[in-house]
């Protein structure tokens, strides 16, 4: 729930995309490291290069996560996240 609130608050379509009426869902994959930091951000399903860049910017600006645990030890976890851009 907090992740969706964060995405809604911080997602902005680039001006050019608004003018050209480009919208859609960019699928981004990243790794949550043992310390909760984010790395290895990449787009796995593209919509438009400018929307892709905005999705990566949002992922990189996220605060640290609580790391995943396996047998009580922090581990790296790969995460896939859709970032939706809609015109209002």
Number of C-alpha atoms within 10 A of each C-alpha: 5 7 9 10 9 13 17 13 9 16 17 17 20 14 10 11 16 15 10 8 11 17 16 15 18 24 19 20 19 20 18 21 20 17 14 18 16 23 14 11 19 18 19 14 13 17 15 15 12 16 25 20 15 20 30 20 14 15 20 16 11 14 11 13 13 13 19 17 12 9 6 7 9 15 16 17 15 15 12 14 15 16 22 17 22 14 12 4
